[in-house]
Amino acid sequence: MQIILAKTAGFCFGVDRAVEMVAESVRSGNKTATLGPIIHNRHVVDKFLKLGVREIAAPEEAEPGETVIIRAHGVPKRVQEKLAGSGANVLDATCPFVKKIHTIVKNETEKGRRIIIFGSPTHPEVEAIASFCDDPVIVQSPEEIENWLSEEPSRRNLPISMVSQTTSAQKMWESCVRIAKKECTNCEIFDTICRATEMRQEEAAILSQKCDAMVVVGDARSSNTGRLAMICEQYCKKVSLVDQADDLEMSLFSGANTVGITAGASTPSWIIKEVNNKMSEELKVETAMEENFAELLEQSLKTLNNGDKVTGTVMAVGSTEIEVDLGTKHTAYIPLEDFSGDPNVKPEEAVKVGDQIEAIVVHVNDGEGVVRLSKKRLEAGKAWEEIEAAAENKDIVEGVVTEENKGGIVVNVKGIRVFVPASQSGVAKGGDLGELVKKTVQLRITEVNRARRRVVGSIRSVASEQRKAAQEKIWSEIEVGKQYHGTVKSLTSYGAFVDIGGVDGMVHVSELSWNRIKNPAEVVKVGDEIDVFVIALDPEKKKISLGYKTEATNPWTIFNNEYKVGDVVTVKIVKLMTFGAFAEIIPGVDGLIHISQIADRRIGKPEDVLSEGQEVDAKIIDIDQEHKRISLSIRALLAPADEDEE
């Protein structure tokens, strides 16, 4: 037979923290009491009773000077207030996840929203949550929330906020959420199920499907233990819920090849170990897959200090923080602003539940049992080492410009702020540094002072080297007739300067267009990307003459490719003369309509029939290729065919 022990069996950190608070109070010699059972496990309660820890049922039973510890499930608000006035030294062992729900319902109530709590109305945790809101609705199933909404249809329009008991069944909660979202017009959902509980339930479901028998260890009064048993019974026929090793019925395992063991969050490790050992001995198990609980317990009680590097498991990725299980008594979290120094990184895409994650301990609050972590700070430590190495080796690094400030810009390189003076930005004096913001740039680190957290870099030095290399490459390959794709850098009255990849060449105004132009700006503007070709070059003087207009763009060539004598075209009258009218056939090509060809009758002057800007149909009657002249006729379209031939 093989025994498989669930990895998530036993104390969750909330329970572990509460038990440790009682143990620490006893070790300190304090007269100690717990308000209600510290956790739902009689063995733990009995153990503390033998150590002198008494259990009180109400605040009135607390004695002045006594250390009273509030149980892990929490207590109602009114009970807390009474206890605070009892004169006792109060320690709150309420699970941090439960306290978070108290804050949620309190804030949502102050906003005027109706609270729905999914959970058992008689459970101490739910009773405590309900005390922090006005007139809450407590439901235990999807049917109950559906019935409550149906009783009064107006309830569907109420502003509703919904939370869950931390140990609720995930699938049942999801069903309730679907109903609320479908039926309610203004519903806010807060998923407050503890991820440790969810993982424990998921593992129990998986384990029970592949085992012939299951043992669930825990106190029958514990709701999460009872829920584990219910989950196992869905997939396995032989399930036994035991409080301790003596409760085991060995006949249950007859004929079983594999037996799984899981345990509720309130079950101490020594009881799980006793159950495992008894089964291993009496069933003569050849190989028992057992966790070293001594090591786990030692790990759970280890001390964390600021600056420690830790590795944990991602338990949840929320809208404001990432929950991490460090395997200790503490609740650990990484605020989203401390996740990464890269502003483009999205935590919800970078990590998922179950991932291993490294971080640095930023703050430990043993009173509340929480630890704040920073992954960004860990990255920053590595980044500083890389930045220092880059400065020493004069390596080129890459970053994103995040802001413009007095005297220069700031570049984010691996989460480190690098200041680049304006003179080293590569932007011309008086230029707009703001144009670089949000752009990715390459730079060289010129100064590093880790103690003062000061880093200075230069974009210009990298750009200068790159430009020099590009220039050498171009001058080694350039030749007359070679084509380049360039960028217009500047304009003058006589032409445009174009960067063809590190070297500037000049396109004379006469080479920009086949038409007569007065200014290069009529054709191109700074920043335009254009195709040019080399007309002439002088390597000694480093001068390059470029051409932009090509034979393919020559209007006369275009005309000859598209038109011939006899074609009828629509033309635009551009100028009237005494002897006729000039008309534009295509941009850059005009034809003459002689006065004798304007009408089918004798006219005194062209303006008697035509006006500038007018569009008319005309026939091409002659093309003089040598002198590039075109003759047009309107009359040819009006005269009879025999007269036209004559």
N, C-alpha and C positions, 0 to 999 in steps of 0.2 A: 504494500500500500504506500501511496505517496500523500504527504500532507503539504498543502500549499497555504501559506500564511499571507493574507492580504497586506500589501505594503502600507496601506493607509489605516490599518487597524489601530485602535487606541486613542489616547488623548489628542485632541486638537490643541492648538496653541492657546485658545481662549480658556479652556479647562485647565491646561497645564499651568497657565499663568495664575489662575485663581488658587489652585492647590499650592503652588510655590509661595504665594503671598501669605497663606495660612502657616505654612511650614517656616517661613522666614520670621513671622511674628512669634512663633513658639520658640525658635532658636534664639531670638533676641530677649527671651525671658518675659515677654508681655503676657498679661492676663488676657486671653483671647476668646472671642465668641464669634459665631457666624449667624447672620440673620437668615434663618432658613438653612437647609442643607447646602453646603458650599457648591456641590455638584450632585447630580442624580446617580450616586453610587454609594450603597450602604457600607461597603468595605472601606472606602476612603473616609466616610463620615465616622465610622467606628474607630478607625485608626487614630483620627484626630481626637476623638472622645477620650481614648486611653491616654493621650498626651495632655489632657486637661482642657481641651477646647470644647466649650459648651455650645449648644445650639439654642438660640432664642427664636421665638415665634413672632414677637412684636417689638417695636422700638422701646416700649415702656419697660421691657425686661432688661434693657441695657443698663450697666452700672457706670457711674462717673469714673473716668480714668481707664476704663476697660477698652481694649482694642476690639472694635466690632467690624467684621469684614462682610461687605455685601456680596451675595452669591453671584456666580457667573451669569445666571439668567437675568440678573437685575431685579430691582424692586420698583413698585409704583412711586410716582413723584411725591405723593403725600407722605409715604413711609420714609423716603429719604429726608424730607423736611423735618419730620418728627425725630428721626435719628440724629440729625444735625443738632437738635436742641436738647439732646439727652445728656450731654456732658461727656459722652464717650469719644474715644479717638476713632474716627470712622475711616476705613480703607475701602475703596470701591473696586471690587474685583469683577465688575460687570464686563463681559466680553466687549472689546472695542467695536466689533461689528454690530452688537446689539445697541451700544451707546450711539453709534452712527444712525441707527434707525430712530432712536429717541430724538435726535437732532432734526432728522428729516421730517418726521410727523409734526414736531413743534413748529418748524419753519413753515410748512405747508398749511398748518392750521391758522397761523398768523396771516397768511395770504387769503384766508377766507375759503379754503378748499376743504371738501369733505374727505375724510380718511377711510379707506377700506383696508383692513388687515386680513391677510390670508394666513390662517393658523388655527390652533386649538384655543378656544376662549378660556379654558381653565388652566392653560399652561402658564407658569410663572413669567416666562419671557413675554408672552402676548399680553398678560395683565399689566406688566410694566410698560410696554409700548403704548397700550391704550390710555394710560394715565397722562400721557404727554399731548393728547389731542382731545378735542371736544366732540362728543357723541360719535365715536367711531363705529363703523360697521365691521363686524368680524364674521368671516365666512370660512368654511372648511372644505368647500368643493365648488366646482364650476356651476353645479345646479343651484347652489345657494346664492351665488352672486347674480345668476340669471333670474332667480325668483325675486330677489330684492329689487332689481331694476324693473321687473314686470309689475310689481305691486302698485307702483306709482310711476306712470310713464314720464312724468316731469323729472324724475331722478336722472334720466338719460342726459338731460341738459345741464346737470349740476357740474361745477368744477370739481373733479374727483382726482385724488392722488392715492396710489395703491402701493402697499409694501407687503412683504412676506416675512413670516417667522424664519429665522436663519436656518432651521433644520427641516423646512418643508420639502416635499417631494417635487423635484424639478418639473416633471411632466405635468403634474396636477396644476402647478403654478402657471406653466405655459398655457394650459387650457383656459385658466381664469383670465390671463392677460389677453388672449384672443377674443374672448367674449367682451371684455371691457373695451377694447379698442374698436370692436365692431358696433357695440350698442351705445357707447358714450360719445358725446360730441366734444367734450373737453376733459381728456383723461391724461394724467401724468403717471408713468410707470417707473417705479424704483425697484430694480432687481436686487433684493437684499438677502438672497439665499447665500449662505456661507459657501465659498468655493471648496473648502476642505470637505464640507458635508456632501456637496455635489460629487466630488471626486470619489469619496468613500462609497457613495451609493452606486456610482457607475462601475467601480471596481467590483463591488459585491454582485452586481448584475452579471458582469462578464465572468467572474469566478464561478458563480452558481450554475452557469450554463455548461461549463466544462467539467464540473465535479459531480460525483455520484452522491455525495452527501455534504451538507454545510452545517457548520457550528457558528452560531452568532453569540458572542460573549458580551454580557452587559446586564445592567440592572433593568428589570422589567418595567420600572417606573420611567425610564429614560425614553423619551419620544423618538429620538434618532436611532436608538437601539431597536425599538419595536419596528420602526420603518425599515431598517435593514433586514429584519426577519421577513417582513412582508415582501420585500423585493426578491429575496432569495427564494421564497415559496412560489413565486411566479415561474421560476425556471428549474427548480430542483424539487423532487418529491420528498427527499429526506432532509428536513431542516430542524435543528434543535437550538432553542434559545436557552443558554445556561448562564447562571449568575456567577458560578465558580466551578472549579475542576470537579468537586464532589457531586455536582448535579449531572455529570455526563452519564448517559445511558449507552453503554458500549455496544449493546445489541443493535443500535441504530446503524452501525457501520458494517454490519454483516454483509459480505458480498461486494462492498465498495472498493474500487481500485484507487480512487482519488477522493480526498476529503479536504474541503476548503475551510479556513478559519478567518472570520472577520470579527470586528468588535466596534462597539459604539464609541462616540467621542468622550464619554465619561468613564471608560473602562481603563483602569491602570495597567501598566505593562506587566506587573508581576502576576496578575491574574491570568492574562493572556498566556504568559510563559508557563504557568502551572497547568493550564488546559492543554497546551501544546505538549508539554513533557509527559503528562498522564496518558494522552493518546498515543504518543510515541512509544512509551514503555509497555502499556497493556496490549496494544495492537501489534507490537513488535515491528514497528515501521523500520524499513531498511534505511531510508534516507528522509530525514525531516528537514524541510526547507524553513529554517528558523532565523529570524532576525536577531542580532545581538542587542538585546534590549538594554543591557548595561551601557553599551556604547551610545545607543540612541538617547538614553536618559542623560548621560554625561554631556552629550552634544546639546540636548535641549536646555540644559542649565548653564551652558557656558556663557561667560561674560563677553559682551560686545563693547568695544570702545570706539570713540570717534577716530576716523582715519583707517579703521580696519578694512581690508579688502575681503569681501564675502561673495559667495556663490549661492544662488537660490533658484527656486522654481516659480515661474510666473503663474499666479493663481487666477488673476483677473486683470483685464485692461479696461479701465473706466474712462470717463470723460475728463477727469481731473488728475487721476493717479493710477499707477500700476501696482497691484498687490503682489507681494513676493513672499514665498514661504522659505525661511532660512533654516527650518528644522530646529528652531529654538523656541523659548517661551514667549518671544516677542512677535508682535504684528509688524511686518515690515512693508514699507511702501516707497515708491519712487514718484514724486510729483512730476507731471508731464514736462514742466519747465526744466527739470533736472535730468531728463532722459537723454538728450543729445545736444551737443553744441552746434550741430548742423541744422539750420532753420528749415531745410527742405525735408528732413526726416519726419515721417508720420509714425508715431509709436504703434498705432493700431495696425499698420502694415509691416512694421519692423519686427514685432514679436507677437506671439500667440500663447494662449494658455498651454502650459506644459513645457514651454521652452526654458532652458537653463540660461541664467543671466548673471553677469558679474557687475558689482557696484562697490562703491565706497560708503562706509557708515558716516553719516553727517551728524546725526543727533540721536542719542538714546534717552528715552523717557521711561525709566523703570516704573515710575508711579502709574503711568497709563499702560505700560507694556507695549509701547510702540517704538519703532526705529525708522528714522527717515534715512533713505539711501539716495545716492546720486550716481547715476551711470555717466552723466556728463563729466563729473569731476574725475572719474576713473579714466575716461577717454582723454580728458585734458592732460592728465599726468603723462600718458603715452604720447600725446600730441606735443607736449613740451620737449620730450626727448627727441622726437622726430624733427622739431623746429630747430633745436640746437645742433643736431647733426647736419641739417640742411645748410645752416649758417656756416658751419665749419668746413663743409665740403663744397660750398658755393653752388649747391644744387638748386634747380628751378622747382618751385612749388606752385600749386594752383589753389585759388580761393574765389569766393564770391564777394563783391563789393557790397557792404551792408549800409553804409552811410557816408555822407559828406560832412566834414566838420571843419572847424577853423584850421586853416593851413594845409588841408589835404583830405584824404579819404581813409576809411577803415575797411580792411579786407578780412573776412572770416576764413582762416586757414586751419582746418581740422579742429574747429571750435575755439581757436586762439585769435584774439583781436590783433591784427597787424596794422600799424599806422604807416601810411605811404604819404610822404610830403607831396604837396602840389608839384614841386619841381621834379619829383621822381614818378609822377603819375603817367607821363607820356602825353598829357594834354597840353597844348600850347598855352603860353602865358596869357591870362585873360579868358581862357576857354571855360566851358561849362563842365565842371567836375561832376555835376549831378547826372550827366549822361552815362556815367560809368556805373551808377547804382544798380544793383541786381544783375550785373554782368559778371561772367566768369573771366578771370584774368590770370596771367602767369607772372610771377615775380620772383625776385631773389631776396633772401633774408640778409640784411646788412648789419643788424644789431639785435642782440638778445640780452635782456637783463631779467632773469627769472625771478629774482628777489623782488624787483619792483614791478614785475609782470608787464614789462615793456618790450615790445618787438617792433622793429622798424624794417620796412622792405622797400624795394625799388622795382617798379614796373618798367620804367624807362630803360634800365640797363638790359633787361631781357629783350625788350622790343628792339633796342639798338643792335644787339647781337643778332637777333633774328633777321632784322632788316639788312644788316651787313652780309649775312650768309645768303640771303635772297638776292642781294645785288650781285654778289660774286657769281651766283648760279646763272642769273640772267645774262650778265656780260659775257659769260663763257659760252652761252648758247645763242645769243641774239644774232639776227641777220636780216637784211632787207627783205621785205615781203612776209616775214613771220607774223602771225596773228596772235593777239593777246586779248584776254578779258580783263578790263581794268576798271578803276573807280575814279571819277572826276574829283580831283582834290581842290582845285582853285580855278578861278576864271579871271582873265585879263581882257583888255580891249582888243587884243590881237589874237587871242586864242584860249584854249583850255589845257590845263596840265592834268595828265592822267597817270595814276599809279598803276603800273602793270605788274606789281608783285614785288615791291621793294625799290623800284626805280621809277622816277617820273619822266614821262615823255610829253612833248608839246604838240597839240593838234592846232595848226594855224586856222584862223577863222575861215580862210578860203577852202580848207579841207573838211570843214564841218558840214557844209551843205552845198548842194548843186544850185540852190537858189541864192540870190543875192541877199546877204544878211548884214545888219549893222553891228550886232553884238552877239557873242557866243551864247549868251543866256537865252537867245531865241530858240536854240536847239537843245542845249543841255543845262543841267544845274549841278551844283556841288553835291556829291553823294551818289549821283547816277552811276550805274554799272553799264558800261558800253563795250562793244567789240571794236578793236582798233588794229591797225597793221603798221609795220615799220616802213617808212618811206626812205629815210636816210639816218645815218648814225655817225657819231664822231667819238670813238673810244677814248681818245686822248683828252678831249674836253668833257667827256661824259655827257654828251648831248644826243638826244634821240628825237627825231621828227616822226610824228605819227599821222596816219590818215584815218578818217572816220567814214567819209563818203566813199562808196564803192560803185563800180559800174552797174552792179545789180540794182542800186538805188538811184541811178541816173534817170531822171524823168524822161529824157529822149529815148533811152533804151526801153523803158517801160511802155512808152507810147508805141514804139515800133513793134513791140511784142504783142500788143493788144489791138492795134488799129491798122487800117489800110485804106487806100483810095476807094471811094464809093461807100464807105461806112457812114451811117447816120449817127450823130452823137448829140447829146444834150450838153450845151456849153453855157458858160456864164460870161456876159458882157462885162469886161473889166476896164476898157478905155475907148472913148469915142474920138475919132480924128476926122479931118475934113474929107479924107479919101476913103474912109471906111471905119470899121470897128474891130478892136482886138477882143478875142474871146478865149477864156481859159477852158482847155479841153480836160486836162488833169493838172494837179498842182505842179507848176514848173514848166508847163508846155502850153503856149498860146497859139492861136491861129488867127489869120486875118480874113475878115469878111469884107471884101471890096464893096464900095458903095453901089456898084452895078449889080452885086449879088445879094443885096439886102431885100429887095422887093421885086415883084413882077411888073413894076411900073417905074418910071423915072421919078427920083426923089431929089430934093434940093440938098439935104444934108442928112447924115445918119441919124441924128437925134430926132428927126421927124418920125422915125419908126421905132428906134431902139433907145434904151436908157441903161446907164451903168447899174450893174447888179441883176439885170434881167436875165432869166434863163430861157433859151430858145433851142429848137432843134435845127441842126445844120448838117450839110453833107460835105465830107472831105473830098475836094475835087483835085487837089494836087499836093504832093509831098516833095520838097526839095531837100534831099538828104545832105548835100554838100553844104548848103547854107542854113540847114535846119529851119526851114520855113514851111508853113502849112497854109494852104488856101482853103477857105470854107465858103459854103454857099447856102443861103436860106432860099433864094430864088429857085435853086434846082429842085427844091421840094414842092414848089408852087407851080412851076411852068409845066405845060403839057409835054409828054414824052418826045413828040417830033420836034418841038421847039427846043427842047433840051439837047437833043442830038445835034440840031443845026447850030 
